[in-house]
Amino acid sequence: MSNKLKEIIKKALTKLDIDISLEDIMIETPKDTKNGDYSSNIAMKLAKTLKDSPINIANKIVTLLEDEIIDKVMVANPGFINFYLKKDYLFENINTILTEQDNYGRINIGNNQKVNIEFVSANPTGTLHVGHGRGAVYGSSLANILSFAGFDVTREYYVNDGGNQINNLNRSIKIRYNNLCGGNLELDSNCYHGKEIIEVAKNIYDKYGKNADDEIISKYGVDYLLSEIKKDLDEFRVSFDVWSSEKSIYKRGLVDNTLKTLIAKNYTYESEDAIWLKTTLFNDDKDRVLVKSDKSNTYLLPDIAYHLDKYQRGFDYLIDVLGADHHGYIARLKSGIHMMGEDENKLTVKILQMVRLLKDGEEVKLSKRTGKTITLKELIEEVGVDATRYFFANKSLDTQLDFDITLATSNSNENPVYYIQYAYARISSILRDYKKDIANIEKYDTINSECAYNLLVKLYEFPNIVKLASLKYAPHIVTNYVYEVANCFHVFYNFEKVLTDDEMKTKERINLIKATAIVIKNSLRLLSIETKDKM
């Protein structure tokens, strides 16, 4: 509808010899329905250019607005154009929703363009923590939304199975294994001390006795820890199409080729026995080391090679979801991509901010079970997958998230997940009691309350919500929207009786709540959150 209104305004402006793009015309939904169904500030935007007051410009535009969907248009200070639409299109949309079912809201702004989303990518050196969980929900929800919007999406996990962190992992497991074999070695400060390392060493000892060599220990450790990560992600409804390996990037010669190319292009220099990359040429605050003085590579070199591999696989857009500690990494990575001759603007890096866990108003930092950092698995066990996913998704990724465990586990209307799922369960209960077929109605005559219209307008917004969430890479737009749908339904339910003695009146309301259930289900499916028929 907002796109249609933009076109109507543009047509009026053309009659006034004003040339403007659709992107420059803003359409908003007023918070107060007294100010119309939709509103535009276009007159205020044009005031400076046209050297006239917004009110005068708005009044000129309004006289030229013509379309069958418009009931009336009003001008409000200081120059807003408020649209009041005929309600017929809302009733027609009930039938559209009932016909399209699971496909309602599906759009095609992507035109099958290829998008790669790399997310989680936790090192296989331990278990997933809550920060990984937030990134997992963001990446998987965004992938669902972009797919629903017509993009060809690849979900990718980059396994850091090379480099110092793996060397430290191997040494940690070897020490634990050696002690099981009768040794008495101490872990140093660079080792991993988690209980999962003890489990790995014990499994190796149980399987191989005292006969495990370095190669067995190294392979078993990474394979075991990665399999545990995959189990946690699977339980969390997070899947990947591609698992890329840092080790394979080295084996295929991509890292060596990248270094040789950067040297040949004169983008490097040697200093202090190290090889540096001239990233200050491209907006980085200082040059970065590629190869350290001990001849080992920094993370930057294989990361550049890995991203080049993604470019060469033909993706139109790349999206990386990284932790808060990677904020300063973006400029140097994009610099390297540019130096290698690729368009760095195809890459979008989303940085997730920290998660703070709260319980009974107090911050929770450590697990009661282990006395260490709370893992994603522990959080899921306490809160459940649905609530965990919703709470991780309901705020913009670039803001710190306060995750209220007490709220997330409460069976009350204050809990947004409960509130939404209860709306769906309520509808399911009514439909079970109705026990009749649901069919499209040619004309809706009995629905006329304000709360019904509010619900109808909210349902109509869903395709545009999908579009906004896709273009802005913002799954939280969907979480906020589906909560508003649930709220509109609960208000409607409390105001109107659905099952009545009047057959036509009942049919119209049954169709309305069935359409509402479809929109709630489609919204939650984009977030990989389940609906409940009974609660």
C-alpha positions as CSV (number, residue, x, y, z in Angstrom):
1,M,0.0,0.0,0.0
2,S,2.8,2.4,0.8
3,N,4.3,1.8,-2.7
4,K,0.9,2.4,-4.2
5,L,0.5,5.7,-2.3
6,K,4.0,6.8,-3.4
7,E,3.0,6.2,-7.0
8,I,-0.2,8.2,-6.5
9,I,1.8,11.1,-5.0
10,K,4.4,11.0,-7.8
11,K,1.6,11.2,-10.4
12,A,0.2,14.3,-8.7
13,L,3.7,15.9,-8.5
14,T,4.3,15.2,-12.2
15,K,1.2,17.3,-12.9
16,L,2.9,20.1,-11.0
17,D,6.1,19.6,-13.1
18,I,8.0,18.3,-10.1
19,D,10.3,15.4,-10.8
20,I,11.0,13.1,-7.8
21,S,11.9,9.5,-7.4
22,L,9.7,7.1,-5.5
23,E,12.5,6.5,-3.0
24,D,12.4,10.2,-1.9
25,I,8.7,9.9,-1.0
26,M,8.2,8.8,2.6
27,I,5.0,7.0,3.7
28,E,4.4,6.3,7.4
29,T,1.6,4.8,9.5
30,P,0.4,7.3,12.0
31,K,0.3,6.2,15.7
32,D,-3.1,7.8,16.1
33,T,-5.6,6.5,13.6
34,K,-7.4,9.8,13.8
35,N,-4.6,11.1,11.6
36,G,-5.4,8.7,8.8
37,D,-4.3,5.2,7.7
38,Y,-1.1,6.5,6.1
39,S,0.7,9.9,6.1
40,S,3.4,11.6,4.0
41,N,5.7,14.5,4.8
42,I,6.5,15.1,1.1
43,A,5.3,18.7,1.2
44,M,7.7,19.6,4.0
45,K,10.6,17.9,2.0
46,L,9.8,20.1,-1.0
47,A,9.3,23.4,0.9
48,K,12.9,24.5,0.5
49,T,13.2,23.6,-3.1
50,L,9.9,25.1,-4.1
51,K,10.3,28.1,-1.8
52,D,6.8,27.8,-0.5
53,S,5.2,26.8,2.8
54,P,4.5,23.1,3.4
55,I,0.8,23.8,3.9
56,N,0.5,25.5,0.5
57,I,2.4,22.8,-1.2
58,A,0.3,20.0,0.5
59,N,-3.0,21.7,-0.5
60,K,-1.8,21.9,-4.1
61,I,-0.8,18.2,-4.1
62,V,-4.1,17.1,-2.5
63,T,-6.2,18.6,-5.3
64,L,-4.4,16.3,-7.7
65,L,-4.6,13.1,-5.8
66,E,-6.8,10.6,-7.5
67,D,-7.4,6.9,-6.9
68,E,-10.3,4.6,-6.2
69,I,-8.7,3.3,-2.9
70,I,-8.8,6.8,-1.4
71,D,-11.8,7.7,0.8
72,K,-10.5,11.2,1.7
73,V,-7.2,13.1,2.2
74,M,-6.6,15.8,4.8
75,V,-3.8,18.3,5.3
76,A,-2.5,18.7,8.9
77,N,0.0,21.1,10.3
78,P,2.8,21.7,9.6
79,G,2.1,20.1,6.2
80,F,1.4,16.4,6.6
81,I,-0.8,14.8,4.0
82,N,-3.0,12.2,5.7
83,F,-4.7,9.5,3.7
84,Y,-8.0,7.8,4.8
85,L,-8.5,4.7,2.6
86,K,-11.6,2.9,1.7
87,K,-12.0,-0.3,3.7
88,D,-12.8,-2.6,0.7
89,Y,-9.2,-3.3,0.1
90,L,-8.8,-4.6,3.7
91,F,-11.7,-7.0,3.3
92,E,-10.3,-8.2,0.0
93,N,-7.0,-8.9,1.7
94,I,-8.8,-11.4,4.1
95,N,-9.5,-13.6,1.0
96,T,-6.0,-13.0,-0.3
97,I,-4.5,-14.3,3.0
98,L,-6.8,-17.3,3.1
99,T,-5.9,-18.2,-0.5
100,E,-2.2,-17.7,-0.3
101,Q,-1.9,-19.3,3.1
102,D,1.9,-20.1,3.9
103,N,2.9,-17.9,0.9
104,Y,1.1,-14.7,2.2
105,G,3.7,-12.0,2.6
106,R,6.2,-13.7,0.2
107,I,7.6,-11.1,-2.2
108,N,10.3,-11.0,-4.9
109,I,12.5,-8.1,-4.4
110,G,15.5,-10.4,-4.5
111,N,15.1,-11.6,-8.0
112,N,17.1,-14.7,-7.1
113,Q,20.2,-12.7,-6.4
114,K,22.8,-14.8,-4.5
115,V,23.4,-13.9,-0.9
116,N,25.9,-15.5,1.4
117,I,25.4,-15.1,5.2
118,E,28.2,-16.2,7.4
119,F,27.3,-16.4,11.0
120,V,28.2,-18.1,14.3
121,S,31.6,-19.4,13.1
122,A,32.7,-20.1,16.6
123,N,36.1,-21.6,17.0
124,P,35.9,-25.4,17.6
125,T,37.7,-25.0,20.9
126,G,34.7,-25.1,23.3
127,T,31.0,-24.8,23.7
128,L,28.7,-22.1,22.3
129,H,27.9,-19.2,24.7
130,V,25.0,-16.8,24.7
131,G,26.8,-14.3,22.4
132,H,27.0,-17.1,19.8
133,G,23.3,-17.7,20.3
134,R,22.4,-14.1,19.5
135,G,24.4,-14.2,16.3
136,A,22.9,-17.6,15.4
137,V,19.3,-16.2,15.8
138,Y,20.1,-13.1,13.8
139,G,21.8,-15.0,10.9
140,S,19.2,-17.8,10.6
141,S,16.3,-15.4,10.9
142,L,17.8,-13.0,8.3
143,A,18.4,-16.0,6.0
144,N,14.7,-17.0,6.4
145,I,13.5,-13.5,5.7
146,L,15.7,-12.9,2.6
147,S,14.7,-16.3,1.2
148,F,11.0,-15.3,1.7
149,A,11.8,-12.0,-0.1
150,G,13.1,-13.8,-3.2
151,F,16.9,-14.0,-2.6
152,D,18.9,-17.2,-3.2
153,V,20.5,-17.5,0.3
154,T,23.5,-19.6,1.4
155,R,24.0,-20.1,5.1
156,E,27.7,-20.6,5.8
157,Y,29.8,-21.5,8.9
158,Y,33.6,-20.8,8.7
159,V,35.5,-23.4,10.8
160,N,38.7,-21.9,12.2
161,D,40.5,-25.2,12.3
162,G,43.9,-23.7,11.7
163,G,46.1,-21.2,13.4
164,N,47.2,-20.6,17.0
165,Q,43.9,-21.4,18.6
166,I,44.0,-24.9,17.2
167,N,47.6,-25.3,18.3
168,N,46.6,-24.3,21.8
169,L,43.6,-26.6,21.7
170,N,45.8,-29.6,20.7
171,R,48.3,-28.8,23.4
172,S,45.5,-28.6,26.0
173,I,44.1,-32.0,25.0
174,K,47.6,-33.5,24.9
175,I,48.3,-32.4,28.4
176,R,44.9,-33.8,29.7
177,Y,45.5,-37.0,27.7
178,N,49.1,-37.3,29.0
179,N,47.9,-37.0,32.6
180,L,45.4,-39.8,32.0
181,C,48.3,-41.9,30.8
182,G,50.1,-41.3,34.1
183,G,51.8,-38.0,33.5
184,N,51.6,-34.9,35.7
185,L,51.7,-31.9,33.4
186,E,50.2,-28.4,34.1
187,L,48.1,-26.4,31.7
188,D,49.7,-23.0,30.8
189,S,47.9,-19.7,30.4
190,N,47.3,-20.2,26.7
191,C,45.6,-23.5,27.2
192,Y,41.8,-24.2,27.3
193,H,40.6,-25.2,30.7
194,G,37.0,-26.1,29.9
195,K,35.4,-29.4,31.1
196,E,34.8,-30.3,27.4
197,I,38.6,-30.6,27.0
198,I,38.7,-33.1,29.8
199,E,35.9,-35.0,28.0
200,V,37.8,-35.1,24.7
201,A,40.9,-36.4,26.4
202,K,38.9,-39.1,28.2
203,N,37.2,-40.2,25.0
204,I,40.5,-40.5,23.3
205,Y,42.0,-42.5,26.2
206,D,38.9,-44.8,26.3
207,K,39.2,-45.4,22.5
208,Y,42.9,-45.6,22.0
209,G,44.4,-46.3,25.4
210,K,48.0,-45.0,25.6
211,N,48.4,-45.4,21.8
212,A,47.0,-42.0,20.5
213,D,49.6,-40.0,18.5
214,D,49.5,-36.3,17.8
215,E,47.6,-36.7,14.6
216,I,44.8,-38.7,16.3
217,I,44.6,-36.2,19.1
218,S,44.4,-33.2,16.8
219,K,41.8,-34.6,14.5
220,Y,39.6,-36.1,17.2
221,G,39.6,-32.9,19.2
222,V,38.4,-30.6,16.4
223,D,35.9,-33.2,15.1
224,Y,34.4,-33.9,18.6
225,L,34.0,-30.2,19.6
226,L,32.6,-29.3,16.2
227,S,30.1,-32.1,16.4
228,E,29.0,-30.8,19.8
229,I,28.5,-27.3,18.3
230,K,26.4,-28.8,15.5
231,K,24.2,-30.6,18.1
232,D,23.6,-27.4,20.0
233,L,22.8,-25.5,16.7
234,D,20.5,-28.2,15.5
235,E,18.5,-28.1,18.8
236,F,18.4,-24.3,18.3
237,R,16.9,-24.7,14.8
238,V,20.0,-23.3,13.1
239,S,21.3,-25.1,10.0
240,F,24.0,-24.3,7.5
241,D,24.3,-25.1,3.8
242,V,28.1,-24.8,3.7
243,W,30.8,-25.6,6.3
244,S,34.0,-23.9,5.1
245,S,37.4,-24.9,6.6
246,E,40.3,-22.6,7.2
247,K,42.6,-25.6,6.8
248,S,41.1,-26.2,3.3
249,I,41.8,-22.5,2.4
250,Y,45.5,-23.2,3.1
251,K,45.5,-26.6,1.4
252,R,44.1,-25.2,-1.8
253,G,46.8,-22.6,-2.0
254,L,44.5,-19.6,-1.6
255,V,46.4,-18.1,1.3
256,D,49.8,-18.3,-0.5
257,N,48.3,-16.9,-3.7
258,T,46.7,-14.0,-1.9
259,L,49.9,-13.1,-0.2
260,K,51.8,-13.3,-3.5
261,T,49.2,-11.1,-5.2
262,L,49.3,-8.4,-2.5
263,I,53.1,-8.3,-2.7
264,A,53.1,-8.1,-6.5
265,K,50.6,-5.2,-6.4
266,N,53.0,-3.4,-4.0
267,Y,50.4,-3.3,-1.2
268,T,52.9,-4.7,1.3
269,Y,56.2,-3.8,2.9
270,E,58.6,-5.5,5.4
271,S,59.4,-4.0,8.8
272,E,60.6,-5.6,12.0
273,D,61.0,-8.9,10.2
274,A,57.2,-8.9,9.5
275,I,55.1,-8.3,6.3
276,W,52.7,-5.4,6.7
277,L,49.6,-4.6,4.6
278,K,49.1,-0.9,3.6
279,T,45.6,-0.7,4.9
280,T,46.0,3.0,5.7
281,L,45.6,3.6,1.9
282,F,42.0,2.7,2.3
283,N,40.7,4.4,5.5
284,D,42.2,2.1,8.1
285,D,43.7,3.9,11.1
286,K,47.0,2.0,10.8
287,D,48.8,-0.6,8.6
288,R,48.3,-4.2,9.7
289,V,50.6,-7.2,10.0
290,L,49.9,-10.1,7.5
291,V,52.9,-12.3,8.4
292,K,54.5,-12.1,11.8
293,S,58.2,-12.1,12.5
294,D,58.1,-15.8,13.4
295,K,56.7,-16.4,9.8
296,S,53.2,-17.4,11.0
297,N,50.2,-15.6,9.5
298,T,47.8,-13.3,11.3
299,Y,44.1,-13.9,11.0
300,L,43.8,-11.2,8.4
301,L,45.6,-13.1,5.6
302,P,43.5,-16.2,5.6
303,D,40.4,-14.1,6.1
304,I,41.1,-12.1,3.0
305,A,41.7,-15.4,1.1
306,Y,38.5,-16.9,2.4
307,H,36.4,-13.9,1.4
308,L,37.9,-13.9,-2.1
309,D,36.8,-17.5,-2.3
310,K,33.2,-16.4,-1.5
311,Y,33.4,-13.7,-4.2
312,Q,34.6,-16.2,-6.7
313,R,31.7,-18.4,-5.9
314,G,29.5,-15.8,-7.5
315,F,27.6,-14.2,-4.7
316,D,26.0,-10.8,-5.3
317,Y,26.0,-9.9,-1.6
318,L,28.1,-11.1,1.4
319,I,26.9,-10.6,5.0
320,D,29.2,-11.4,7.9
321,V,27.9,-11.5,11.5
322,L,30.7,-10.9,13.9
323,G,31.2,-10.4,17.6
324,A,31.5,-7.0,19.3
325,D,35.3,-7.4,19.5
326,H,35.5,-7.3,15.7
327,H,34.4,-3.7,15.2
328,G,37.9,-2.5,14.3
329,Y,38.4,-5.5,11.9
330,I,36.0,-4.2,9.2
331,A,38.2,-1.6,7.7
332,R,41.3,-3.8,7.3
333,L,39.3,-6.7,5.9
334,K,37.5,-4.5,3.3
335,S,40.9,-2.9,2.5
336,G,42.3,-6.3,1.7
337,I,39.3,-7.2,-0.5
338,H,39.7,-3.9,-2.4
339,M,43.4,-4.5,-2.9
340,M,42.6,-7.9,-4.4
341,G,40.4,-6.3,-7.0
342,E,37.0,-7.1,-5.6
343,D,34.1,-4.7,-4.8
344,E,34.3,-4.4,-1.0
345,N,30.9,-2.7,-1.0
346,K,29.3,-6.1,-1.7
347,L,30.3,-7.1,1.9
348,T,28.2,-6.0,4.8
349,V,29.5,-6.7,8.3
350,K,27.0,-6.8,11.1
351,I,28.4,-6.5,14.6
352,L,26.4,-8.0,17.4
353,Q,26.6,-6.3,20.8
354,M,26.9,-8.0,24.1
355,V,24.1,-10.0,25.9
356,R,23.5,-9.4,29.6
357,L,21.5,-12.1,31.3
358,L,19.1,-11.0,34.1
359,K,17.2,-13.1,36.6
360,D,14.9,-11.7,39.3
361,G,16.3,-8.2,38.5
362,E,19.9,-9.3,39.1
363,E,22.6,-9.8,36.5
364,V,23.7,-13.5,36.0
365,K,27.2,-14.0,34.9
366,L,28.1,-17.5,35.9
367,S,26.5,-20.9,35.7
368,K,25.4,-22.4,39.0
369,R,26.2,-25.9,37.5
370,T,29.8,-25.2,36.5
371,G,30.7,-21.8,38.1
372,K,31.8,-20.6,34.7
373,T,30.2,-18.7,31.7
374,I,26.7,-19.7,30.9
375,T,26.5,-21.7,27.7
376,L,23.8,-21.5,25.0
377,K,22.7,-25.0,25.8
378,E,22.1,-24.1,29.5
379,L,20.1,-21.1,28.5
380,I,17.9,-23.1,26.1
381,E,17.4,-25.8,28.8
382,E,16.1,-23.1,31.2
383,V,14.1,-20.9,28.9
384,G,13.2,-23.0,25.9
385,V,14.1,-22.6,22.2
386,D,11.1,-20.4,21.3
387,A,11.6,-17.8,24.0
388,T,15.4,-17.8,23.6
389,R,15.1,-17.2,19.8
390,Y,12.4,-14.4,20.3
391,F,14.3,-12.5,23.0
392,F,17.6,-12.7,21.0
393,A,15.8,-11.4,17.9
394,N,13.6,-8.6,19.3
395,K,16.2,-5.9,19.5
396,S,18.4,-4.4,16.8
397,L,21.7,-6.3,16.6
398,D,23.8,-3.2,17.3
399,T,22.2,-2.5,20.7
400,Q,23.2,-4.2,23.9
401,L,20.6,-6.9,24.8
402,D,19.2,-7.4,28.4
403,F,17.8,-10.9,28.4
404,D,15.4,-11.2,31.2
405,I,15.2,-14.9,32.1
406,T,12.4,-14.4,34.6
407,L,10.2,-12.7,32.0
408,A,11.1,-15.2,29.3
409,T,10.0,-18.2,31.5
410,S,6.7,-16.6,32.8
411,N,3.3,-17.7,31.6
412,S,1.8,-14.2,31.5
413,N,0.9,-11.6,29.0
414,E,4.0,-9.6,30.0
415,N,6.0,-12.3,28.2
416,P,5.9,-11.4,24.5
417,V,6.4,-15.0,23.3
418,Y,3.6,-16.3,25.5
419,Y,1.4,-13.4,24.4
420,I,1.9,-14.2,20.7
421,Q,1.6,-17.9,21.0
422,Y,-1.5,-17.5,23.2
423,A,-3.1,-15.5,20.5
424,Y,-2.5,-18.3,18.0
425,A,-3.8,-20.9,20.5
426,R,-6.9,-18.9,21.2
427,I,-7.7,-18.7,17.5
428,S,-7.0,-22.5,17.1
429,S,-9.4,-23.2,19.9
430,I,-12.2,-21.1,18.3
431,L,-11.6,-22.8,14.9
432,R,-11.8,-26.2,16.5
433,D,-15.2,-25.2,18.1
434,Y,-16.4,-23.9,14.7
435,K,-16.0,-27.3,13.0
436,K,-17.0,-26.0,9.6
437,D,-15.2,-25.4,6.3
438,I,-13.7,-21.9,5.8
439,A,-14.2,-20.3,2.4
440,N,-13.7,-16.9,0.9
441,I,-16.6,-14.5,1.2
442,E,-17.5,-12.2,-1.7
443,K,-18.6,-9.2,0.4
444,Y,-17.9,-8.5,4.1
445,D,-20.8,-6.5,5.5
446,T,-20.8,-7.0,9.3
447,I,-17.2,-6.2,10.3
448,N,-17.2,-2.5,11.2
449,S,-15.6,-2.0,14.6
450,E,-12.4,0.1,15.1
451,C,-10.6,-2.8,16.7
452,A,-11.4,-5.0,13.7
453,Y,-10.2,-2.4,11.3
454,N,-6.9,-2.0,13.3
455,L,-6.4,-5.7,13.0
456,L,-7.1,-5.7,9.3
457,V,-4.7,-2.9,8.7
458,K,-2.0,-4.7,10.6
459,L,-2.5,-7.9,8.6
460,Y,-2.2,-5.9,5.4
461,E,1.2,-4.6,6.5
462,F,2.9,-8.0,6.5
463,P,4.3,-8.0,2.9
464,N,5.8,-4.5,3.5
465,I,7.2,-5.7,6.9
466,V,9.0,-8.5,5.0
467,K,10.4,-6.0,2.6
468,L,11.6,-3.6,5.3
469,A,13.2,-6.4,7.3
470,S,14.9,-7.6,4.1
471,L,16.2,-4.3,2.9
472,K,17.4,-3.2,6.4
473,Y,18.8,-6.7,7.4
474,A,16.7,-6.3,10.5
475,P,14.8,-9.4,11.8
476,H,13.7,-7.4,14.9
477,I,11.2,-5.6,12.6
478,V,9.4,-9.0,12.3
479,T,9.4,-9.7,16.0
480,N,8.0,-6.3,16.8
481,Y,5.4,-6.7,14.1
482,V,4.1,-10.1,15.1
483,Y,3.7,-8.8,18.7
484,E,1.6,-5.9,17.4
485,V,-0.6,-8.4,15.4
486,A,-1.1,-10.5,18.6
487,N,-2.0,-7.3,20.5
488,C,-4.6,-6.2,17.8
489,F,-6.1,-9.7,17.9
490,H,-6.4,-9.8,21.7
491,V,-8.1,-6.4,21.7
492,F,-10.5,-7.6,19.0
493,Y,-11.2,-10.8,20.9
494,N,-12.0,-9.0,24.1
495,F,-14.3,-6.6,22.2
496,E,-16.2,-8.9,19.8
497,K,-17.8,-12.3,20.0
498,V,-16.7,-14.5,17.1
499,L,-19.1,-17.5,17.3
500,T,-22.6,-16.0,17.2
501,D,-26.1,-17.0,16.3
502,D,-25.8,-15.0,13.1
503,E,-24.3,-17.4,10.5
504,M,-22.9,-14.7,8.2
505,K,-21.6,-12.6,11.0
506,T,-19.8,-15.7,12.4
507,K,-18.3,-16.6,9.0
508,E,-16.9,-13.2,8.5
509,R,-15.2,-13.2,11.9
510,I,-14.0,-16.7,11.5
511,N,-12.3,-15.7,8.2
512,L,-10.7,-12.7,9.9
513,I,-9.2,-14.7,12.8
514,K,-8.1,-17.5,10.4
515,A,-6.3,-14.9,8.4
516,T,-4.7,-13.6,11.6
517,A,-3.5,-17.1,12.5
518,I,-1.9,-17.4,9.1
519,V,0.0,-14.1,9.5
520,I,1.2,-15.0,13.0
521,K,2.4,-18.4,11.8
522,N,4.2,-16.9,8.8
523,S,5.8,-14.3,10.9
524,L,7.0,-16.8,13.5
525,R,8.2,-19.2,10.8
526,L,10.6,-16.5,9.6
527,L,12.1,-16.4,13.1
528,S,12.0,-20.3,13.4
529,I,9.6,-20.0,16.4
530,E,6.8,-22.6,16.7
531,T,3.1,-21.9,17.0
532,K,1.0,-23.7,19.6
533,D,-2.5,-25.0,19.0
534,K,-3.1,-25.4,22.7
535,M,-1.7,-23.7,25.8
